[in-house]
């Protein structure tokens, strides 16, 4: 299954779920990464980490290991 970390800049996806049941998964949910939401990768930092994400009209920076936990629905 594709994750948010697999997208390239300007690609979009729809969130399917977040893996794990720890504090990181809870924090991602509280930030608005919920099933059904559309997300778009804006750009990567020069060394590839963090990733700038567009979600619900906001720009959010995520570490690549956090983005790998967000599963997207198949296109």
ZAMI-872208 format. One record per atom (N, C-alpha, C): residue number from 1; residue in one letter; atom name; x, y, z. Coordinates in steps of 0.1 Angstrom, whole numbers, always signed. Atoms other than C-alpha are relative to their C-alpha. Layout:
N
+-----+----+----+-------+-------+-------+
:   i : aa : at :     X :     Y :     Z :
+-----+----+----+-------+-------+-------+
: NUM :  A : CA :     X :     Y :     Z :
...
+-----+----+----+-------+-------+-------+
This chain:
75
+-----+----+----+-------+-------+-------+
:   i : aa : at :     X :     Y :     Z :
+-----+----+----+-------+-------+-------+
:   1 :  X :  N :    +8 :   -12 :    +0 :
:   1 :  X : CA :    +0 :    +0 :    +0 :
:   1 :  X :  C :    +9 :   +12 :    +0 :
:   2 :  X :  N :    -8 :   -12 :    +1 :
:   2 :  X : CA :   +12 :   +35 :    -8 :
:   2 :  X :  C :    -1 :    +9 :   +13 :
:   3 :  X :  N :    +0 :    -9 :   -12 :
:   3 :  X : CA :   +22 :   +59 :   +20 :
:   3 :  X :  C :    +2 :   +14 :    -5 :
:   4 :  X :  N :    -2 :   -14 :    +3 :
:   4 :  X : CA :   +24 :   +97 :   +21 :
:   4 :  X :  C :   +14 :    +2 :    -3 :
:   5 :  X :  N :   -14 :    -2 :    +3 :
:   5 :  X : CA :   +62 :   +94 :   +20 :
:   5 :  X :  C :    +3 :    -5 :   -14 :
:   6 :  X :  N :    -2 :    +5 :   +13 :
:   6 :  X : CA :   +59 :   +77 :   -14 :
:   6 :  X :  C :    -3 :   +10 :   -11 :
:   7 :  X :  N :    +4 :   -10 :   +10 :
:   7 :  X : CA :   +44 :  +107 :   -31 :
:   7 :  X :  C :   +11 :    +9 :    -4 :
:   8 :  X :  N :   -10 :   -10 :    +5 :
:   8 :  X : CA :   +64 :  +131 :   -52 :
:   8 :  X :  C :    -6 :   +14 :    +1 :
:   9 :  X :  N :    +6 :   -13 :    -1 :
:   9 :  X : CA :   +60 :  +169 :   -51 :
:   9 :  X :  C :   -11 :    +2 :   -10 :
:  10 :  X :  N :   +12 :    -3 :    +8 :
:  10 :  X : CA :   +26 :  +180 :   -65 :
:  10 :  X :  C :    -9 :   -12 :    -2 :
:  11 :  X :  N :    +9 :   +12 :    +1 :
:  11 :  X : CA :   +11 :  +145 :   -62 :
:  11 :  X :  C :    -9 :    +1 :   +12 :
:  12 :  X :  N :   +10 :    +0 :   -10 :
:  12 :  X : CA :   -20 :  +141 :   -42 :
:  12 :  X :  C :    -5 :   -14 :    +4 :
:  13 :  X :  N :    +6 :   +13 :    -4 :
:  13 :  X : CA :   -37 :  +112 :   -23 :
:  13 :  X :  C :   -11 :    +3 :   +10 :
:  14 :  X :  N :   +10 :    +0 :   -11 :
:  14 :  X : CA :   -65 :  +104 :    +1 :
:  14 :  X :  C :    +4 :    -9 :   +11 :
:  15 :  X :  N :    -4 :    +8 :   -12 :
:  15 :  X : CA :   -58 :   +92 :   +36 :
:  15 :  X :  C :   -10 :   -12 :    +2 :
:  16 :  X :  N :    +7 :   +12 :    -3 :
:  16 :  X : CA :   -69 :   +56 :   +43 :
:  16 :  X :  C :    +0 :    -3 :   +15 :
:  17 :  X :  N :    -2 :    +3 :   -15 :
:  17 :  X : CA :   -55 :   +51 :   +78 :
:  17 :  X :  C :   +13 :    +4 :    +4 :
:  18 :  X :  N :   -13 :    -3 :    -7 :
:  18 :  X : CA :   -27 :   +58 :  +102 :
:  18 :  X :  C :    +4 :   -13 :    +7 :
:  19 :  X :  N :    -5 :   +12 :    -6 :
:  19 :  X : CA :    -6 :   +28 :  +113 :
:  19 :  X :  C :    +5 :    +3 :   +15 :
:  20 :  X :  N :    -4 :    -1 :   -14 :
:  20 :  X : CA :    +1 :   +22 :  +150 :
:  20 :  X :  C :   -10 :    +6 :    +9 :
:  21 :  X :  N :   +10 :    -5 :   -10 :
:  21 :  X : CA :   -17 :   +31 :  +182 :
:  21 :  X :  C :    +8 :    +7 :   +11 :
:  22 :  X :  N :    -8 :    -7 :   -10 :
:  22 :  X : CA :   +10 :   +51 :  +200 :
:  22 :  X :  C :    -2 :   +15 :    -1 :
:  23 :  X :  N :    +2 :   -14 :    -1 :
:  23 :  X : CA :   +14 :   +88 :  +207 :
:  23 :  X :  C :    +2 :    +7 :   -13 :
:  24 :  X :  N :    -2 :    -6 :   +13 :
:  24 :  X : CA :   +27 :   +96 :  +172 :
:  24 :  X :  C :   -13 :    -1 :    -9 :
:  25 :  X :  N :   +13 :    +2 :    +7 :
:  25 :  X : CA :    -5 :   +81 :  +156 :
:  25 :  X :  C :   -11 :    +9 :    +5 :
:  26 :  X :  N :   +10 :    -9 :    -6 :
:  26 :  X : CA :   -26 :  +101 :  +180 :
:  26 :  X :  C :    +2 :   +14 :    -4 :
:  27 :  X :  N :    -4 :   -14 :    +3 :
:  27 :  X : CA :    -7 :  +133 :  +173 :
:  27 :  X :  C :    -4 :    +3 :   -15 :
:  28 :  X :  N :    +3 :    -1 :   +14 :
:  28 :  X : CA :   -11 :  +128 :  +135 :
:  28 :  X :  C :   -15 :    +2 :    -2 :
:  29 :  X :  N :   +15 :    -1 :    +1 :
:  29 :  X : CA :   -49 :  +123 :  +140 :
:  29 :  X :  C :    -4 :   +14 :    +5 :
:  30 :  X :  N :    +4 :   -14 :    -5 :
:  30 :  X : CA :   -51 :  +155 :  +161 :
:  30 :  X :  C :    +4 :   +11 :    -9 :
:  31 :  X :  N :    -4 :   -10 :   +10 :
:  31 :  X : CA :   -33 :  +174 :  +134 :
:  31 :  X :  C :    -9 :    +1 :   -12 :
:  32 :  X :  N :    +9 :    +0 :   +11 :
:  32 :  X : CA :   -60 :  +165 :  +110 :
:  32 :  X :  C :    +2 :   -11 :   -11 :
:  33 :  X :  N :    -3 :   +11 :    +9 :
:  33 :  X : CA :   -46 :  +134 :   +92 :
:  33 :  X :  C :   -10 :   -11 :    +3 :
:  34 :  X :  N :   +11 :   +10 :    -3 :
:  34 :  X : CA :   -79 :  +115 :   +93 :
:  34 :  X :  C :    -4 :    -6 :   -13 :
:  35 :  X :  N :    +5 :    +7 :   +12 :
:  35 :  X : CA :   -94 :   +90 :   +69 :
:  35 :  X :  C :    -9 :    +8 :    -9 :
:  36 :  X :  N :    +8 :    -7 :    +9 :
:  36 :  X : CA :  -109 :  +105 :   +38 :
:  36 :  X :  C :    +5 :   +14 :    -4 :
:  37 :  X :  N :    -5 :   -13 :    +3 :
:  37 :  X : CA :   -89 :  +137 :   +39 :
:  37 :  X :  C :   +10 :    +0 :   -12 :
:  38 :  X :  N :   -10 :    -1 :   +11 :
:  38 :  X : CA :   -70 :  +148 :    +7 :
:  38 :  X :  C :   +13 :    +7 :    +5 :
:  39 :  X :  N :   -13 :    -6 :    -3 :
:  39 :  X : CA :   -33 :  +155 :   +11 :
:  39 :  X :  C :    +8 :    +2 :   -13 :
:  40 :  X :  N :    -9 :    -2 :   +12 :
:  40 :  X : CA :    -7 :  +169 :   -13 :
:  40 :  X :  C :   +14 :    +3 :    +5 :
:  41 :  X :  N :   -13 :    -2 :    -3 :
:  41 :  X : CA :   +30 :  +169 :   -11 :
:  41 :  X :  C :    +4 :   +13 :    -8 :
:  42 :  X :  N :    -4 :   -13 :    +6 :
:  42 :  X : CA :   +43 :  +205 :   -17 :
:  42 :  X :  C :   +15 :    -1 :    -5 :
:  43 :  X :  N :   -15 :    +1 :    +4 :
:  43 :  X : CA :   +81 :  +199 :   -16 :
:  43 :  X :  C :    +7 :    -7 :   +11 :
:  44 :  X :  N :    -9 :    +6 :   -10 :
:  44 :  X : CA :  +109 :  +182 :    +2 :
:  44 :  X :  C :   +11 :   +10 :    +4 :
:  45 :  X :  N :   -12 :    -8 :    -4 :
:  45 :  X : CA :  +137 :  +199 :   +22 :
:  45 :  X :  C :   +12 :    -5 :    -9 :
:  46 :  X :  N :   -12 :    +3 :    +9 :
:  46 :  X : CA :  +171 :  +199 :    +4 :
:  46 :  X :  C :    +6 :   -14 :    +2 :
:  47 :  X :  N :    -5 :   +14 :    -2 :
:  47 :  X : CA :  +182 :  +166 :   +20 :
:  47 :  X :  C :   -11 :   -10 :    +1 :
:  48 :  X :  N :   +11 :   +10 :    +1 :
:  48 :  X : CA :  +147 :  +150 :   +16 :
:  48 :  X :  C :    -8 :    -1 :   +13 :
:  49 :  X :  N :    +8 :    +2 :   -12 :
:  49 :  X : CA :  +135 :  +154 :   +52 :
:  49 :  X :  C :    +1 :   +14 :    +7 :
:  50 :  X :  N :   +13 :    +4 :    +0 :
:  50 :  X : CA :  +112 :  +170 :   +63 :
:  50 :  X :  C :    -7 :    +2 :   -13 :
:  51 :  X :  N :    +8 :    -2 :   +11 :
:  51 :  X : CA :   +84 :  +170 :   +38 :
:  51 :  X :  C :   -11 :   +10 :    +3 :
:  52 :  X :  N :   +11 :    -9 :    -1 :
:  52 :  X : CA :   +60 :  +199 :   +33 :
:  52 :  X :  C :   -13 :    -5 :    -6 :
:  53 :  X :  N :   +13 :    +6 :    +4 :
:  53 :  X : CA :   +24 :  +187 :   +31 :
:  53 :  X :  C :   -11 :   +11 :    +1 :
:  54 :  X :  N :   +12 :    -9 :    +0 :
:  54 :  X : CA :    -8 :  +206 :   +23 :
:  54 :  X :  C :   -12 :    -8 :    +4 :
:  55 :  X :  N :   +12 :    +7 :    -6 :
:  55 :  X : CA :   -38 :  +194 :   +44 :
:  55 :  X :  C :   -10 :   +10 :    +5 :
:  56 :  X :  N :   +11 :    -9 :    -5 :
:  56 :  X : CA :   -71 :  +212 :   +50 :
:  56 :  X :  C :    +3 :   +15 :    -2 :
:  57 :  X :  N :    -3 :   -14 :    +2 :
:  57 :  X : CA :   -57 :  +244 :   +36 :
:  57 :  X :  C :   +12 :    +5 :    +8 :
:  58 :  X :  N :   -11 :    -4 :    -8 :
:  58 :  X : CA :   -27 :  +244 :   +59 :
:  58 :  X :  C :   +13 :    -7 :    -5 :
:  59 :  X :  N :   -13 :    +7 :    +3 :
:  59 :  X : CA :   +10 :  +236 :   +53 :
:  59 :  X :  C :    +6 :    -5 :   +12 :
:  60 :  X :  N :    -5 :    +7 :   -11 :
:  60 :  X : CA :   +25 :  +211 :   +76 :
:  60 :  X :  C :   +13 :    -7 :    -4 :
:  61 :  X :  N :   -13 :    +7 :    +3 :
:  61 :  X : CA :   +61 :  +198 :   +78 :
:  61 :  X :  C :    +0 :   -13 :    +8 :
:  62 :  X :  N :    -1 :   +13 :    -7 :
:  62 :  X : CA :   +64 :  +161 :   +86 :
:  62 :  X :  C :   +14 :    -7 :    -3 :
:  63 :  X :  N :   -11 :    +8 :    +2 :
:  63 :  X : CA :   +94 :  +139 :   +91 :
:  63 :  X :  C :    -4 :   -12 :   -10 :
:  64 :  X :  N :    +3 :   +11 :    +9 :
:  64 :  X : CA :   +97 :  +111 :   +65 :
:  64 :  X :  C :    -5 :   -12 :    +7 :
:  65 :  X :  N :    +4 :   +12 :    -8 :
:  65 :  X : CA :   +93 :   +84 :   +92 :
:  65 :  X :  C :   -15 :    +2 :    +5 :
:  66 :  X :  N :   +14 :    -2 :    -4 :
:  66 :  X : CA :   +60 :  +100 :  +103 :
:  66 :  X :  C :    -9 :    -1 :   -13 :
:  67 :  X :  N :    +7 :    +1 :   +12 :
:  67 :  X : CA :   +48 :  +103 :   +67 :
:  67 :  X :  C :    -2 :   -15 :    -5 :
:  68 :  X :  N :    +1 :   +14 :    +4 :
:  68 :  X : CA :   +54 :   +66 :   +62 :
:  68 :  X :  C :   -11 :    -7 :    +8 :
:  69 :  X :  N :   +10 :    +5 :    -8 :
:  69 :  X : CA :   +28 :   +59 :   +88 :
:  69 :  X :  C :   -14 :    +3 :    -5 :
:  70 :  X :  N :   +13 :    -5 :    +6 :
:  70 :  X : CA :    +0 :   +76 :   +68 :
:  70 :  X :  C :    -2 :    -8 :   -13 :
:  71 :  X :  N :    +3 :    +8 :   +11 :
:  71 :  X : CA :   -15 :   +51 :   +44 :
:  71 :  X :  C :   -10 :    +7 :    -9 :
:  72 :  X :  N :    +9 :    -7 :   +10 :
:  72 :  X : CA :   -33 :   +63 :   +12 :
:  72 :  X :  C :    -8 :   -11 :    -7 :
:  73 :  X :  N :    +9 :   +10 :    +8 :
:  73 :  X : CA :   -62 :   +47 :    -7 :
:  73 :  X :  C :    +7 :    -2 :   -14 :
:  74 :  X :  N :    -6 :    +2 :   +13 :
:  74 :  X : CA :   -51 :   +31 :   -39 :
:  74 :  X :  C :    -7 :    +8 :   -11 :
:  75 :  X :  N :    +5 :    -9 :   +11 :
:  75 :  X : CA :   -56 :   +53 :   -70 :
:  75 :  X :  C :    -7 :    -8 :   -11 :
+-----+----+----+-------+-------+-------+
